[in-house]
Amino acid sequence: MITLNRRLSVISGSVHASAATDSLSARWVGRMQFADALVLQEEIVARKRCDPCSKDQLLLLEHEPVYTIGRTPDRSSLLGATHLLHPLFSINRGGQATYHGPGQLMGYPIVDLRRCGQDLQKYLRWLERLLIELLCEYGIAATQRGSLTGVWVEDRKIASIGVGVRHWITMHGFALNVSGDLSPFDHIVPCGINNVAMTSMEKETGKVFPVTDVARAAEKLALHRIKSLRVAPETQLIDA
C-alpha cells in the first residue's frame, strides 16, 4: 500500500507531473495496485465533497493484474472465480467482470456531475466519444455500439467503461487496451457479454504504443473536451 503522505503528495501534484484547465486537472500516476488506486480515488472524492468548488480530476495510470466486478448479484461473468490467477475486487461501479493489467490505460475521471446537469448517460457517452476521438488519432476507426457501453472496433471491444457515483461525484472510469497480453480476459465473460472478442491498439495496428504516450494524448484531449460536458454556470447545481 502507498503511505498516506505519498497519496497526499500524488493528489497535490508534487510527485507526478500534471496539467490543468480552469475546471479539470489531469495527471499520470504510473503503475499502481488496484487497492491503492481505489483509496486515492476515495480521498479525492472526499476532498471534493468538502470543497465543491475544487477542480475535477483525471487520474491516468496502469494497474498490476487484477479482476473487478461491479454492484450486481449476478456474478456469472466470473465463471466461478476460483480459477482466477489474479486478485478480484467487488467495487462500487456498474457492470460485470473485467480485467485490468499492464498495457492497459486506465482513466479515472473524478467529476462533479452537478456541473454537468446531473446526467449520467451524457457523461458515459462523453467518455465513449473521448476514446473514439483518441483512437482516431492513432488511425483506429472505433465506434459506439447501441446499448452496449464501451468502445468497439467493428465487433471487437477495445475499451470498457464502468462508473461509480457518490453524491454526484464520479469515480472509476475507462480501461483502454493499448498493448500486451489479453489472455486474462479468456478466464471471464468480459463485461458479461458472451463470445465477445477483446482487442487492443496493438492488435488493430500491428504497432506497440507506450501506455505513457497514449496517456499524454488522452490527457490533452480530455482537457480540450471537458467544456463539452459542462452545462452553463447558472444551471449548475453547486453552492459556492
C-alpha positions, 0 to 999 in steps of 0.5 A, a space after each residue: 500500500 502507498 503511505 498516506 503522505 505519498 497519496 497526499 503528495 500524488 493528489 497535490 501534484 508534487 510527485 507526478 507531473 500534471 496539467 490543468 484547465 480552469 475546471 479539470 486537472 489531469 495527471 499520470 500516476 504510473 503503475 499502481 495496485 488496484 487497492 491503492 488506486 481505489 483509496 486515492 480515488 476515495 480521498 479525492 472524492 472526499 476532498 471534493 465533497 468538502 470543497 465543491 468548488 475544487 477542480 475535477 480530476 483525471 487520474 491516468 495510470 496502469 494497474 498490476 493484474 487484477 479482476 473487478 466486478 461491479 454492484 450486481 448479484 449476478 456474478 456469472 461473468 466470473 465463471 466461478 472465480 476460483 480459477 482466477 490467477 489474479 486478485 478480484 475486487 467487488 467495487 462500487 461501479 456498474 457492470 460485470 467482470 473485467 480485467 485490468 493489467 499492464 498495457 492497459 490505460 486506465 482513466 479515472 475521471 473524478 467529476 462533479 456531475 452537478 456541473 454537468 446537469 446531473 446526467 449520467 448517460 451524457 457523461 458515459 457517452 462523453 467518455 465513449 466519444 473521448 476514446 473514439 476521438 483518441 483512437 482516431 488519432 492513432 488511425 483506429 476507426 472505433 465506434 459506439 455500439 447501441 446499448 452496449 457501453 464501451 468502445 468497439 472496433 467493428 465487433 471487437 471491444 477495445 475499451 470498457 467503461 464502468 462508473 461509480 457515483 457518490 453524491 454526484 461525484 464520479 469515480 472509476 472510469 475507462 480501461 483502454 487496451 493499448 498493448 500486451 497480453 489479453 489472455 486474462 480476459 479468456 478466464 471471464 465473460 468480459 463485461 458479461 457479454 458472451 463470445 465477445 472478442 477483446 482487442 487492443 491498439 496493438 492488435 488493430 495496428 500491428 504497432 506497440 504504443 507506450 501506455 505513457 504516450 497514449 496517456 499524454 494524448 488522452 490527457 490533452 484531449 480530455 482537457 480540450 473536451 471537458 467544456 463539452 460536458 459542462 452545462 452553463 454556470 447558472 444551471 449548475 447545481 453547486 453552492 459556492 
